[in-house]
């Protein structure tokens, strides 16, 4: 839904956020796996778009394809230098596994990946909410492992232990809606609860008591509702207005008043646009 100039601005912003070692900058400027995942996914979407154009024999007059290819190569070099055993934290391990899979740089067997993530998942049981950990775990495993029925059984068992209500953050409700759909369970109550987070501005807010929306909550809510098969037509006009109002110089802002541009919120803005484009 971005025009040629908008897409080129996004890529130029991405290039500005990539460090010489190939990793993408966190808000302190350091190479970070979490931010590198978002940057890598956007780069691969850019690459896919350019390949699609090439098949259609559309003339490309910019250096965008070469810049995308170079940025992906640098990111691969950064990921090759990372070790699963040395990466701290469950979320960071999931980011590394996903990047290894997408960039085809993984050297670890799938079974070892499964047990490594499972161990880290359990280790952080007191620091990360169960529904969010479950969402990240099964999203990661679904991307890298072939035994989907086994994953669905595990997700069903974890769903029985997760509860969301009006006091829960929007992202956790979205995570449960996603897992319910993944396991073919009815989630109408949770879907209605998720829709209640929408603001008059068109975005979704992080908590029910807040008055303003943010890009993270908007993206994950729209993604989960779309994945669950909900009709988003009534949400689309105001949603697009909210997203457009937070696009600045190739980046998407957080939407809650923070004017700092980073790769994470740029990913969320593009994700929300992609959902509403369907």
PAFIZA-633188 format. One record per residue: residue number from 0; x, y, z of N, C-alpha, C in turn; chain; residue in one letter. Coordinates in pm, whole numbers, plus 50000, padded with zeros to 5 digits. Layout:
REM residues N
REC  marlum  neast  nnorth    nup  caeast  canorth   caup  ceast  cnorth    cup  vexkol  torlo
REC     NUM      X       Y      Z       X        Y      Z      X       Y      Z       A      A
...
REM end
This chain:
REM residues 278
REC  marlum  neast  nnorth    nup  caeast  canorth   caup  ceast  cnorth    cup  vexkol  torlo
REC       0  50081   49879  50000   50000    50000  50000  50085   50126  50000       A      X
REC       1  50218   50110  49999   50308    50224  49986  50346   50241  49840       A      X
REC       2  50360   50367  49796   50403    50389  49659  50554   50369  49648       A      X
REC       3  50608   50388  49527   50751    50364  49504  50838   50449  49597       A      X
REC       4  50801   50576  49613   50880    50665  49698  50874   50620  49843       A      X
REC       5  50755   50580  49888   50740    50535  50025  50822   50410  50053       A      X
REC       6  50823   50315  49958   50900    50191  49977  51050   50221  49980       A      X
REC       7  51093   50312  49895   51236    50345  49894  51275   50417  50022       A      X
REC       8  51185   50500  50074   51212    50568  50201  51226   50467  50315       A      X
REC       9  51140   50365  50314   51148    50261  50416  51282   50191  50410       A      X
REC      10  51326   50158  50288   51454    50087  50278  51570   50176  50319       A      X
REC      11  51567   50301  50283   51674    50392  50323  51680   50403  50475       A      X
REC      12  51564   50404  50538   51562    50407  50685  51623   50279  50740       A      X
REC      13  51589   50164  50680   51645    50036  50725  51798   50037  50718       A      X
REC      14  51850   50085  50607   51995    50090  50588  52060   50175  50698       A      X
REC      15  51992   50283  50735   52047    50372  50838  52046   50306  50976       A      X
REC      16  51965   50202  50994   51954    50135  51123  52040   50009  51133       A      X
REC      17  52112   49976  51027   52196    49855  51027  52340   49892  51060       A      X
REC      18  52395   49827  51159   52533    49852  51200  52632   49787  51105       A      X
REC      19  52759   49828  51107   52860    49767  51019  52873   49616  51034       A      X
REC      20  52842   49561  51155   52853    49416  51174  52733   49341  51117       A      X
REC      21  52633   49415  51064   52517    49352  51001  52394   49346  51088       A      X
REC      22  52409   49366  51220   52294    49365  51310  52218   49496  51306       A      X
REC      23  52093   49493  51345   52013    49615  51349  52015   49675  51489       A      X
REC      24  52012   49807  51492   52030    49882  51616  51908   49877  51706       A      X
REC      25  51935   49860  51837   51830    49886  51934  51828   50036  51960       A      X
REC      26  51752   50081  52056   51741    50226  52078  51869   50287  52135       A      X
REC      27  51961   50202  52177   52090    50251  52223  52197   50245  52117       A      X
REC      28  52160   50196  51997   52253    50190  51886  52331   50060  51876       A      X
REC      29  52307   49965  51967   52380    49838  51966  52310   49735  51877       A      X
REC      30  52387   49645  51818   52329    49537  51738  52252   49443  51829       A      X
REC      31  52130   49413  51793   52040    49341  51881  51958   49240  51800       A      X
REC      32  51945   49117  51852   51872    49012  51780  51724   49046  51766       A      X
REC      33  51666   49106  51868   51524    49141  51866  51496   49239  51752       A      X
REC      34  51574   49346  51744   51556    49444  51638  51600   49388  51503       A      X
REC      35  51699   49299  51505   51745    49239  51380  51638   49150  51317       A      X
REC      36  51556   49087  51401   51446    49006  51346  51350   49093  51267       A      X
REC      37  51311   49206  51325   51220    49297  51255  51283   49351  51127       A      X
REC      38  51410   49393  51138   51478    49444  51020  51492   49338  50912       A      X
REC      39  51525   49217  50952   51542    49108  50856  51412   49074  50785       A      X
REC      40  51302   49068  50858   51173    49036  50797  51132   49142  50695       A      X
REC      41  51158   49269  50727   51126    49375  50631  51214   49364  50507       A      X
REC      42  51344   49338  50528   51436    49323  50415  51392   49211  50322       A      X
REC      43  51351   49098  50381   51310    48985  50298  51179   49013  50225       A      X
REC      44  51093   49094  50286   50971    49137  50217  51006   49227  50099       A      X
REC      45  51105   49316  50120   51152    49402  50010  51209   49317  49897       A      X
REC      46  51290   49216  49933   51350    49129  49833  51243   49054  49755       A      X
REC      47  51143   49005  49825   51034    48932  49760  50958   49022  49663       A      X
REC      48  50937   49146  49703   50866    49241  49618  50946   49272  49491       A      X
REC      49  51076   49290  49507   51159    49319  49390  51164   49200  49294       A      X
REC      50  51168   49078  49349   51166    48959  49263  51034   48949  49187       A      X
REC      51  50926   48984  49257   50794    48981  49192  50789   49080  49077       A      X
REC      52  50846   49197  49098   50850    49297  48991  50933   49248  48874       A      X
REC      53  51046   49182  48906   51132    49132  48800  51062   49030  48713       A      X
REC      54  50982   48943  48775   50908    48844  48698  50807   48909  48606       A      X
REC      55  50757   49024  48651   50660    49096  48568  50726   49185  48465       A      X
REC      56  50861   49177  48459   50939    49254  48362  50916   49404  48375       A      X
REC      57  50896   49446  48499   50879    49588  48524  51016   49653  48540       A      X
REC      58  51039   49762  48474   51169    49828  48479  51191   49894  48614       A      X
REC      59  51306   49866  48675   51341    49925  48804  51456   50023  48781       A      X
REC      60  51431   50149  48813   51529    50253  48783  51611   50294  48904       A      X
REC      61  51588   50228  49021   51663    50262  49140  51762   50151  49172       A      X
REC      62  51847   50176  49272   51944    50074  49316  51888   49991  49430       A      X
REC      63  51756   49997  49451   51694    49928  49564  51726   49778  49569       A      X
REC      64  51716   49703  49458   51747    49560  49465  51888   49532  49516       A      X
REC      65  51987   49609  49468   52125    49589  49510  52143   49623  49659       A      X
REC      66  52077   49728  49705   52086    49767  49845  52024   49662  49935       A      X
REC      67  51911   49607  49893   51845    49502  49970  51934   49380  49979       A      X
REC      68  51991   49339  49867   52078    49221  49864  52198   49240  49955       A      X
REC      69  52258   49359  49950   52374    49386  50034  52341   49386  50182       A      X
REC      70  52225   49442  50217   52184    49446  50357  52155   49307  50410       A      X
REC      71  52094   49222  50328   52065    49084  50369  52195   49006  50389       A      X
REC      72  52292   49026  50301   52421    48958  50314  52490   48998  50444       A      X
REC      73  52486   49127  50478   52546    49173  50603  52475   49111  50724       A      X
REC      74  52342   49102  50716   52266    49043  50826  52301   48895  50843       A      X
REC      75  52317   48824  50730   52356    48683  50737  52488   48668  50811       A      X
REC      76  52584   48754  50781   52714    48747  50847  52701   48768  50997       A      X
REC      77  52611   48857  51036   52588    48883  51178  52527   48760  51245       A      X
REC      78  52430   48697  51180   52362    48581  51237  52455   48460  51245       A      X
REC      79  52540   48441  51145   52635    48330  51147  52727   48340  51269       A      X
REC      80  52754   48463  51312   52843    48483  51426  52777   48462  51561       A      X
REC      81  52646   48435  51562   52574    48415  51687  52567   48266  51721       A      X
REC      82  52568   48236  51850   52560    48097  51896  52437   48080  51984       A      X
REC      83  52359   47974  51957   52239    47947  52036  52269   47936  52185       A      X
REC      84  52380   47871  52217   52414    47846  52357  52455   47974  52431       A      X
REC      85  52500   48074  52356   52549    48196  52419  52445   48308  52421       A      X
REC      86  52331   48288  52353   52228    48392  52347  52145   48388  52475       A      X
REC      87  52140   48498  52551   52062    48499  52675  51915   48529  52646       A      X
REC      88  51829   48468  52721   51688    48504  52713  51607   48425  52612       A      X
REC      89  51485   48392  52649   51396    48314  52565  51359   48387  52436       A      X
REC      90  51323   48513  52447   51282    48590  52328  51397   48600  52229       A      X
REC      91  51517   48628  52279   51633    48640  52191  51663   48509  52119       A      X
REC      92  51649   48396  52191   51671    48266  52128  51572   48242  52015       A      X
REC      93  51445   48278  52038   51344    48262  51934  51377   48349  51813       A      X
REC      94  51421   48471  51839   51459    48561  51728  51572   48500  51646       A      X
REC      95  51672   48444  51715   51786    48384  51644  51742   48265  51561       A      X
REC      96  51659   48178  51619   51611    48060  51547  51532   48100  51422       A      X
REC      97  51447   48200  51434   51368    48246  51320  51458   48305  51211       A      X
REC      98  51557   48384  51252   51648    48443  51154  51734   48336  51087       A      X
REC      99  51778   48237  51163   51857    48128  51104  51775   48054  50999       A      X
REC     100  51648   48035  51029   51561    47965  50936  51536   48048  50810       A      X
REC     101  51501   48175  50828   51469    48261  50714  51591   48288  50626       A      X
REC     102  51707   48301  50689   51829    48331  50615  51906   48206  50575       A      X
REC     103  51854   48089  50618   51916    47959  50586  52060   47952  50635       A      X
REC     104  52080   47992  50760   52215    47989  50818  52224   47893  50937       A      X
REC     105  52114   47827  50975   52113    47743  51093  52200   47619  51077       A      X
REC     106  52274   47586  51181   52358    47467  51181  52313   47366  51285       A      X
REC     107  52211   47402  51364   52165    47317  51473  52048   47232  51427       A      X
REC     108  52045   47105  51471   51935    47017  51434  51804   47068  51492       A      X
REC     109  51694   47031  51429   51563    47075  51474  51529   47022  51613       A      X
REC     110  51573   46902  51642   51547    46844  51774  51618   46926  51882       A      X
REC     111  51744   46963  51856   51817    47046  51952  51751   47182  51969       A      X
REC     112  51700   47238  51859   51629    47366  51866  51507   47353  51956       A      X
REC     113  51432   47244  51937   51311    47221  52015  51342   47216  52165       A      X
REC     114  51442   47138  52203   51474    47124  52345  51537   47251  52402       A      X
REC     115  51615   47321  52321   51676    47445  52367  51570   47551  52396       A      X
REC     116  51473   47564  52306   51367    47662  52327  51277   47621  52444       A      X
REC     117  51250   47490  52454   51167    47442  52564  51230   47470  52700       A      X
REC     118  51361   47448  52710   51433    47475  52834  51430   47622  52869       A      X
REC     119  51452   47708  52770   51451    47852  52793  51310   47901  52826       A      X
REC     120  51209   47840  52763   51068    47872  52789  51035   47849  52936       A      X
REC     121  51080   47736  52991   51054    47702  53130  51135   47790  53225       A      X
REC     122  51257   47821  53187   51346    47900  53272  51289   48038  53299       A      X
REC     123  51219   48095  53203   51166    48231  53219  51017   48231  53254       A      X
REC     124  50972   48124  53320   50829    48113  53352  50783   48218  53453       A      X
REC     125  50875   48274  53531   50836    48373  53631  50855   48517  53581       A      X
REC     126  50917   48533  53466   50946    48668  53418  50865   48709  53295       A      X
REC     127  50808   48612  53222   50729    48643  53103  50594   48573  53114       A      X
REC     128  50486   48647  53088   50351    48593  53096  50337   48466  53012       A      X
REC     129  50260   48368  53065   50246    48238  52999  50187   48248  52860       A      X
REC     130  50081   48329  52843   50016    48337  52712  50110   48397  52608       A      X
REC     131  50190   48497  52649   50284    48559  52554  50398   48464  52523       A      X
REC     132  50453   48396  52626   50558    48298  52602  50509   48188  52509       A      X
REC     133  50385   48143  52532   50328    48037  52450  50313   48082  52306       A      X
REC     134  50265   48205  52288   50248    48260  52154  50381   48263  52079       A      X
REC     135  50484   48316  52144   50616    48327  52080  50674   48189  52053       A      X
REC     136  50660   48097  52149   50715    47963  52132  50650   47891  52014       A      X
REC     137  50518   47890  52010   50452    47814  51905  50460   47883  51769       A      X
REC     138  50469   48015  51768   50492    48086  51642  50629   48048  51586       A      X
REC     139  50728   48037  51675   50864    48000  51633  50870   47854  51588       A      X
REC     140  50818   47765  51670   50822    47623  51636  50743   47593  51509       A      X
REC     141  50630   47661  51490   50550    47641  51370  50628   47679  51245       A      X
REC     142  50721   47773  51260   50800    47819  51145  50915   47726  51111       A      X
REC     143  50966   47652  51211   51089    47576  51187  51073   47425  51199       A      X
REC     144  50962   47377  51255   50944    47234  51273  50824   47182  51193       A      X
REC     145  50832   47059  51143   50728    47007  51054  50609   46941  51124       A      X
REC     146  50621   46902  51252   50515    46823  51314  50407   46913  51375       A      X
REC     147  50319   46966  51288   50219    47064  51329  50117   47008  51427       A      X
REC     148  50077   46882  51412   49976    46825  51501  50029   46817  51644       A      X
REC     149  50156   46785  51658   50217    46781  51791  50215   46920  51854       A      X
REC     150  50245   47023  51773   50245    47159  51823  50105   47202  51866       A      X
REC     151  50005   47164  51789   49867    47201  51823  49824   47137  51954       A      X
REC     152  49866   47015  51977   49834    46948  52104  49897   47022  52221       A      X
REC     153  50023   47061  52204   50091    47137  52308  50026   47272  52332       A      X
REC     154  49985   47339  52224   49921    47469  52237  49787   47457  52310       A      X
REC     155  49712   47352  52283   49584    47331  52351  49604   47314  52501       A      X
REC     156  49706   47241  52538   49732    47220  52681  49769   47350  52751       A      X
REC     157  49847   47434  52683   49885    47561  52743  49767   47658  52747       A      X
REC     158  49681   47653  52647   49565    47741  52645  49474   47720  52766       A      X
REC     159  49467   47596  52814   49383    47567  52929  49431   47640  53054       A      X
REC     160  49555   47682  53053   49614    47748  53171  49625   47899  53155       A      X
REC     161  49578   47952  53045   49587    48097  53023  49449   48160  53027       A      X
REC     162  49439   48270  53099   49313    48344  53109  49337   48490  53079       A      X
REC     163  49248   48548  53000   49256    48691  52972  49120   48754  53004       A      X
REC     164  49123   48881  53047   49000    48954  53078  49020   49101  53046       A      X
REC     165  48930   49186  53096   48935    49330  53065  49060   49398  53121       A      X
REC     166  49126   49335  53216   49247    49395  53274  49373   49352  53200       A      X
REC     167  49362   49258  53110   49479    49208  53038  49523   49306  52930       A      X
REC     168  49652   49310  52897   49696    49395  52786  49647   49342  52652       A      X
REC     169  49632   49432  52558   49584    49397  52424  49668   49288  52360       A      X
REC     170  49800   49296  52377   49889    49200  52312  49866   49057  52363       A      X
REC     171  49834   49042  52493   49809    48909  52547  49677   48852  52498       A      X
REC     172  49577   48938  52485   49449    48894  52430  49469   48850  52285       A      X
REC     173  49547   48929  52209   49575    48894  52070  49648   48760  52061       A      X
REC     174  49741   48735  52154   49814    48609  52155  49720   48492  52176       A      X
REC     175  49624   48507  52265   49531    48397  52290  49438   48374  52170       A      X
REC     176  49394   48484  52107   49311    48470  51987  49385   48392  51879       A      X
REC     177  49513   48423  51862   49595    48353  51764  49605   48204  51796       A      X
REC     178  49636   48170  51921   49652    48031  51960  49520   47953  51949       A      X
REC     179  49410   48020  51980   49279    47955  51967  49251   47918  51823       A      X
REC     180  49279   48009  51733   49257    47980  51591  49353   47871  51544       A      X
REC     181  49475   47876  51589   49576    47778  51550  49534   47636  51589       A      X
REC     182  49462   47625  51701   49420    47495  51751  49273   47465  51722       A      X
REC     183  49213   47546  51632   49074    47524  51589  48973   47528  51703       A      X
REC     184  48997   47618  51800   48905    47637  51911  48822   47763  51891       A      X
REC     185  48703   47764  51949   48618    47882  51942  48675   47992  52030       A      X
REC     186  48693   48109  51974   48748    48220  52051  48664   48345  52037       A      X
REC     187  48533   48329  52024   48446    48445  52000  48451   48545  52116       A      X
REC     188  48458   48495  52241   48464    48587  52355  48592   48668  52352       A      X
REC     189  48704   48601  52327   48833    48671  52322  48841   48765  52202       A      X
REC     190  48780   48728  52090   48779    48815  51972  48701   48943  52001       A      X
REC     191  48586   48930  52066   48508    49048  52104  48585   49134  52203       A      X
REC     192  48654   49069  52297   48734    49143  52393  48845   49219  52322       A      X
REC     193  48908   49156  52226   49016    49222  52151  48964   49342  52074       A      X
REC     194  48848   49330  52015   48789    49442  51941  48757   49561  52031       A      X
REC     195  48736   49535  52159   48701    49642  52252  48818   49737  52278       A      X
REC     196  48940   49699  52236   49056    49785  52257  49069   49894  52149       A      X
REC     197  48984   49892  52048   48996    49989  51940  48958   50129  51989       A      X
REC     198  49030   50230  51939   49004    50370  51974  48933   50441  51860       A      X
REC     199  48881   50558  51889   48816    50638  51787  48914   50682  51678       A      X
REC     200  49041   50689  51714   49143    50729  51617  49170   50620  51514       A      X
REC     201  49121   50498  51539   49140    50388  51445  49240   50284  51489       A      X
REC     202  49325   50318  51586   49422    50222  51636  49370   50148  51758       A      X
REC     203  49450   50055  51807   49416    49980  51927  49505   50027  52042       A      X
REC     204  49449   50034  52162   49526    50076  52279  49579   49955  52354       A      X
REC     205  49685   49976  52431   49751    49865  52500  49668   49812  52616       A      X
REC     206  49599   49899  52688   49514    49860  52800  49378   49928  52788       A      X
REC     207  49276   49866  52844   49140    49916  52830  49122   50056  52887       A      X
REC     208  49196   50090  52993   49176    50220  53058  49246   50335  52987       A      X
REC     209  49332   50305  52890   49403    50412  52819  49312   50480  52716       A      X
REC     210  49349   50601  52678   49270    50676  52582  49334   50680  52443       A      X
REC     211  49465   50655  52436   49534    50664  52308  49582   50528  52260       A      X
REC     212  49589   50514  52128   49631    50389  52066  49783   50388  52046       A      X
REC     213  49836   50272  52014   49978    50261  51980  49994   50161  51866       A      X
REC     214  50106   50170  51795   50126    50091  51675  50143   49942  51705       A      X
REC     215  50210   49909  51814   50230    49768  51849  50095   49699  51871       A      X
REC     216  50013   49758  51957   49882    49699  51987  49796   49692  51862       A      X
REC     217  49803   49796  51779   49724    49799  51656  49764   49685  51562       A      X
REC     218  49893   49667  51544   49942    49564  51451  49908   49424  51499       A      X
REC     219  49936   49394  51627   49912    49257  51674  49763   49226  51683       A      X
REC     220  49681   49327  51716   49536    49305  51723  49480   49278  51585       A      X
REC     221  49519   49358  51487   49471    49338  51350  49519   49204  51295       A      X
REC     222  49645   49171  51324   49700    49044  51276  49621   48926  51333       A      X
REC     223  49596   48929  51465   49526    48817  51529  49382   48807  51481       A      X
REC     224  49314   48921  51469   49175    48920  51422  49165   48872  51278       A      X
REC     225  49258   48914  51196   49260    48870  51057  49289   48720  51048       A      X
REC     226  49384   48673  51128   49419    48531  51131  49300   48447  51175       A      X
REC     227  49220   48503  51265   49102    48431  51316  48984   48439  51221       A      X
REC     228  48998   48514  51112   48892    48521  51012  48786   48626  51038       A      X
REC     229  48816   48724  51124   48719    48828  51155  48707   48928  51040       A      X
REC     230  48591   48988  51026   48565    49088  50925  48622   49222  50972       A      X
REC     231  48719   49275  50900   48787    49398  50940  48742   49520  50859       A      X
REC     232  48640   49505  50777   48601    49615  50688  48563   49742  50763       A      X
REC     233  48494   49729  50875   48453    49847  50951  48572   49915  51019       A      X
REC     234  48677   49838  51045   48795    49893  51111  48894   49955  51013       A      X
REC     235  48880   49923  50886   48981    49961  50787  48997   50112  50766       A      X
REC     236  48893   50191  50742   48915    50334  50713  48988   50407  50824       A      X
REC     237  48937   50395  50948   49002    50465  51059  49139   50406  51088       A      X
REC     238  49152   50273  51070   49281    50209  51093  49388   50261  50999       A      X
REC     239  49354   50276  50872   49449    50330  50775  49487   50474  50809       A      X
REC     240  49390   50552  50856   49420    50691  50895  49520   50694  51010       A      X
REC     241  49501   50606  51109   49593    50602  51223  49733   50563  51177       A      X
REC     242  49743   50463  51092   49874    50418  51045  49942   50526  50963       A      X
REC     243  49867   50588  50872   49925    50693  50787  49975   50812  50869       A      X
REC     244  49901   50845  50974   49938    50961  51056  50068   50938  51132       A      X
REC     245  50113   50813  51140   50235    50781  51213  50348   50736  51122       A      X
REC     246  50338   50768  50992   50446    50740  50897  50530   50865  50880       A      X
REC     247  50662   50855  50901   50748    50972  50895  50886   50934  50841       A      X
REC     248  50920   50988  50723   51054    50972  50665  51098   50825  50657       A      X
REC     249  51008   50739  50610   51044    50599  50590  51027   50510  50710       A      X
REC     250  50983   50564  50822   50964    50486  50944  50824   50506  50999       A      X
REC     251  50779   50409  51076   50652    50423  51147  50683   50448  51294       A      X
REC     252  50612   50544  51352   50632    50580  51491  50544   50493  51580       A      X
REC     253  50569   50499  51710   50495    50414  51804  50348   50452  51812       A      X
REC     254  50315   50578  51782   50175    50619  51782  50126   50672  51914       A      X
REC     255  50206   50659  52020   50163    50705  52152  50233   50833  52195       A      X
REC     256  50287   50905  52099   50353    51032  52128  50504   51027  52125       A      X
REC     257  50562   50910  52125   50707    50896  52117  50750   50917  51973       A      X
REC     258  50833   51015  51949   50875    51049  51813  51003   50979  51770       A      X
REC     259  51052   50884  51850   51172    50810  51814  51138   50704  51710       A      X
REC     260  51208   50707  51597   51184    50609  51490  51277   50490  51510       A      X
REC     261  51221   50370  51502   51305    50251  51510  51248   50140  51421       A      X
REC     262  51326   50033  51406   51289    49924  51315  51169   49847  51366       A      X
REC     263  51158   49830  51499   51046    49752  51555  50911   49811  51516       A      X
REC     264  50892   49941  51540   50762    50001  51510  50740   50017  51361       A      X
REC     265  50848   50026  51285   50834    50027  51140  50778   49894  51092       A      X
REC     266  50826   49785  51152   50771    49653  51119  50623   49647  51154       A      X
REC     267  50586   49696  51273   50446    49691  51314  50357   49771  51219       A      X
REC     268  50407   49887  51175   50330    49969  51082  50308   49897  50950       A      X
REC     269  50412   49833  50899   50401    49759  50773  50312   49636  50789       A      X
REC     270  50321   49570  50906   50235    49454  50932  50088   49495  50931       A      X
REC     271  50057   49606  50998   49918    49654  51002  49869   49690  50862       A      X
REC     272  49955   49755  50785   49919    49788  50646  49892   49662  50565       A      X
REC     273  49978   49563  50584   49961    49438  50510  49831   49369  50542       A      X
REC     274  49793   49370  50670   49666    49308  50712  49548   49381  50646       A      X
REC     275  49549   49513  50652   49437    49590  50598  49434   49591  50446       A      X
REC     276  49544   49550  50383   49547    49544  50237  49476   49421  50183       A      X
REC     277  49457   49319  50269   49394    49194  50224  49248   49217  50182       A      X
REM end
